[in-house]
Amino acid sequence: MHLFETQEGDKWICINCGTEEEAMIKEKGWELIFDRHDQTLRCALCGKSDYDFED
């Protein structure tokens, strides 16, 4: 997960949304703070974690 500083506050963004929404992130001027590998975090855009594991 990537933590971005935004105008609305800090937001966690998953790897997939970070790639798909790269243009929007640059346009809005979001600043990358750091990355964390934690399956309990959820993306602010899609609501999923970085990786989904099947049971």
HULINUR-V974627 format. One record per residue. N is the residue number from 1. PHI is phi in whole degrees, -180 to 180 (999 if undefined). Layout:
# HULINUR-V974627
n->{N,N}
phi->{PHI,PHI}
This chain:
# HULINUR-V974627
n->{1,2,3,4,5,6,7,8,9,10,11,12,13,14,15,16,17,18,19,20,21,22,23,24,25,26,27,28,29,30,31,32,33,34,35,36,37,38,39,40,41,42,43,44,45,46,47,48,49,50,51,52,53,54,55}
phi->{999,-109,-99,-113,-89,-123,-66,-92,118,-70,-137,-85,-127,-71,-59,-64,-66,-60,-76,-67,-106,-56,-64,-65,-62,-67,-61,-83,74,-68,-107,-72,-93,-168,-111,-146,-97,-148,-70,-84,-77,-124,-70,-72,-94,-111,81,-107,-86,-60,-134,-104,-105,-83,-77}
